[in-house]
Amino acid sequence: MTKNNAYQVVTDRIIGLLETGAAPWHKPWSGGGEAMNLVSKRPYRGINRFLLNVAGYASSYWLTLNQANKLGGKIKKGSKSTPVVFWKLLEKQDENTGEVKQLPVLRYYRVFNLEQTEGLEGPEGPMAEENPFTPIERCERIVASMPQPPTIQHRVQAAWYKPSQDLINMPRPETFQNREEYYSTLFHELSHASGHESRLNRPTLTDMAPFGSTNYSREELVAEMAASFLCGEAGIENDTIDNSAGYIDGWLKRLRKDNRLVVVAAAQAQKAADYVLGRLTPQDQNNETQALDQAA
C-alpha cells in the first residue's frame, strides 16, 4: 500500500463524514467515548480519534477482523469497516553513501466497532440499557406539523440531514442526556430540511459549500437559531438554551466580519421555524426566498 493511497483513504473518509453535515462537537447524546482497541485497551490518537468518534456507534471499542476471530466472535454480515492510519518506519539505504535511514511511511488498516460484532462483549460486559424514552407531546405535535416532511431514521448514532436524499438521521432517543435535547437536535435537522429546494429553497442549504465555509457556517447558524425558536414554541427552551448558545457562538466567531449576519440569519431562521410549524403559505415562501436572496 503506497503512502498516497493511505492519504486518499483518510481524505475520502473525512470528506464523506463532513458531507453528511455532522458536527461532532455538537453532541448531547451518549455513546462513543474515547475510542480504543478492545484487545490492547490503547486509545486511538490523532486523526484516528476523529475518524472513529464520529462513526456513529455507542461503543468506544474497536478491533480488527483477525482480533474478532481470535476472540471467538465474528463480524456481522454486511458490516462496513472504518480505516485507521499509522506511521511505519522503513529502512532505506542511500545508493551513494550506503547510509541506512529510517523513513516514515503512512499505512492504514481497517477496524470494526464492537457493535458490529457477534459473540463478543466489552470490558464493562453487555452494553448497558439506556433509559426509556417518553415523548413530549408538544414537541411531537411540532414534528408532525411540518408540511411534506423529510424521511427521519434512527440508524446510526449521529445527527445529520442529507439534502440529496431529503433524509434526516438521528441518534436513538433514549441515548440523549434528556428528552429535551433530543427534540432540540431534531428541530435543528428539521430546520436544515426546511431549506430544501422543494420547500424554502434556502441558498445557504441548496448551494453546496465546503465544511467551514461562510455559506456552510451561515446555514448552521440559521438551523440552530430556528431550533431555538422551535424549542421556545414547545416550552423546552430553558432545558436546551445553554447548548444552543454555545453552538451559535461557535459559528458567529467564524463570521464576525459580516455585520448583517445576525439580522439576515434571524429572518431566515424565523421562516424556517414557521415552515416547520406549518405557518407559511406557498406565496409567503416565494416572497421570502426572493427577499432573502437580495439581502444575503
N, C-alpha and C positions, 0 to 999 in steps of 0.2 A: 504494500500500500504506500503510495507516494505521499509526500508532505502536502502537495497541493490538493490531492483528493481528500485528505483528512480535514484541511481547512474548509473545503467545499461542503463536506458533510455537516460540519458545525454551522457554517453560514446558512445553508439551506434550512437547517432545523430552527435557527433563531428567526429567520425571515418568516417561516411558517407559523411560528408562535405569535410573532408580532402582528401578522396579518389577520389573526383571529380577533384582534382588539383587546387581548388580555392585558391587564395591568397588574403585575404581581405584587406591587406594593399596596394595592387596594384590596385587601383580602380579609373580610370579617368573618370568615368561616374556618372551621378546624380542618386538620388534615395536612400532611406534608410538612413535618418538622424538618430538622436538619438532615438532609439526605445522606445516607451512609450505606456501606456494603453490609449485607446481612451476615456474611461469614467473618470478615475481618473486623467489623464494627468500626472501621475507619471512615470518617466523614469525607465526602467528596468536596473538592476545593475548586476555586477559580470559576471558569465558565461552566464546569460540570454542575456546580451547585445551582446555577441559574437554570440550566437545561433540565435538571431533574425536579427542582422545586416547582416549576410551572407546568409540569407534565400532566397534572390533574389527578393525582392519586392521594388518597388519605394516608396510606402507609408511607413512612420515610425510608423503608428498607428496600434495597435493590440487590440484584445478583445476576450473574451470567447464566446462560443456558447450562453450561457444564457444572456450575455450582449447584444449580437446582437439581440436576440429575444425581449428583453425588450425595445430596442430602435426602434422596429418596422421593423427591417431588417431581412435578413436571409443569411445563408452561401450558397455560390454557390455549386451546386451539383458536387460531386467528389473532393471537396477541401480537402487537407490534412492538419491536424493541426500541430503545432510546439510546442514541450514541453518547459515549463519554470519551474524552480525549486524554492523552498523557504524552509526556516527553520521554523519548528513549534515546540514550546516548550510544552512538555508533562510532566505532574506531575507524579512522581513515588515515592511510599513510601518504605523506606528501611525496610525490613522484620525484621531486628534485632533491630534497634534503633527507628523505627517509624518515622524517619525524612523524610519529603517530599522534594524531589529535583526536579528541572526542567531540563529535558534532551532535547537537541536539536535533532530533527529528520528531515531528509530530505524528503520532499514531492514534488510532481510535479503535474501540471495541464496543460491543452492544450489550446492554443490560435490560433486565425486566424488573418491574415493580413486584413486590410481594403479592399485591392484589391480583396480579396476572398469573399466579401460580396455583396449583392444587396440591394438597397434601403437605403444606408447609405452614409453620407459624413463626411469628416474630418473637423476640426475647420476652415481650410482655404477654405472650400467649395469644389466643384468638383475639382478633380485633374487637375492641370494646363496642358495645351497642351505644348508639347516640340516643339522646333524649327524644322522646316522642314529640312530634311537631303538631301544634294546634294552630290551624289557620286563623288569621284575623279577618273577621267578616268585612270590615270597612275596606281593607286592602284588597280582598278578593273581589269586591264589587268594582274597584278601580281597574283591576286587571281585566275583568270581564267587560268593562265599558269600552275598551279600545276597538274602534271600527277596523275591520279587516286585519286582525292581529297577526303577528308573525307566529311561526311554529315555536313552541317552547319545549325544550327537552332537559332532562337531568341525567346526562350520560357520563360526564366526567366532572371532576372536582375543580372546575374553573368557570368563570363567568365571562361570556363574550357574546357579541352579536356579529353575525356574518351576513353582510348585505347581499352577497351573490346568491345566497340560499334563503334569504329572509328568515334566518334561523337564530334563535337565542338558546344558548346553553347555560344552565345554572347548576351550581353545586347542590347536592341534596339538601332539602330544607332543614333536616334535623342536625346538620353539621355546622350550622351557623351559631355564633355566640348567643344570639337571641333571635326571636322570630321577626322583630322589627328590622334587624339588619338584613334578613333575607329579603324582605319586601323593598327595603331601600335599594339593595343591589338589583333586584328585578326591575324596579322603577327606572334605574339607570339604564339598563339594557333596553327596556321598552321605549325610553326616550331616544336612544340611538335609532331604534327601529322606526320611530315616527318620521325620521328624516329620509326614509327610503323613497326612491323615485316614484313609487306608486302611492305615496302618502304626501308629505310636505315637500318632498324633493329638495331637501336642505343641502346647499352646496358643500358645506363642511363635511357631510357624510358621503354624498354622491360623487364628489371629485376626489378620487382615491389619492391619498397623500401618505408619504412615508411616516413611520413612527417618529414622534418627537418634532415634526414639522409644525409650522404655525397653524396650518389648516387642521392637522390632527389634534393639536392642543386646544384649538377653539372648539372642536366638536366634543372633546372630553369635558370641557368647561360647561358647554351647553347641556350635555346629558346629566352632569351632576347637579347643576342648578335646577334643571327640570325635575330631577329625582327629589330634590329638597322640597320643591313646591308640592309634589305629589305626597310626600311624607306629611307635609302640613295639612293637606286636604284630608288625609287619613287619620290625622291626630297622633302621629307617632314621631313627630319631628324632635321632641325632647330626648328621645332614645337614640337618635341617629345623627344629630347635628354635629357632634364632635368629629366623627369620622368624615362627614361631608365637608366640614370647614377645612380640615387638614388636606383633603384631596383637592378641593377647589384652590386653596392657596398654592399647592404644588404646581398646578397648571398656570396660575396667574404669574408666578415667578418667571415662567418661560416667555411671558407675553407682556412684560412691563412697558415696553416701548409703544404699545398700541393703546392710546388714551381713550379710544372709543370702544375698546373691547368689552368692558363690563356692560355698558348700555346695550350694545348690539346683542351680546350673548344672553343677557337677561330677557330681551324681547324674544329671541329665538327659543329660549328655554320656556317662557310662558306659553308660546304657541305649541311647543312640543307637549307640555303638560296638558294644555287644553285639548290637544288631539287625542292623547291617551284617555282623557276623561270623556271623550265623545262630544265635545262642545263646539267643534268647528264645522261650519258648513263648507261644501266644495268651493264656494265663492270666497269665503274667508281664507281658505288655503291658497288660492291663486293670488289674491291680493297681497297676502303676507309674503309669499315667496318673492314676488316682484319687488316689494318694498325692501326686504332684507337683502336682496341681490344688489340693490342700488346703494344700500348703506354699508355693506361689507367692503 
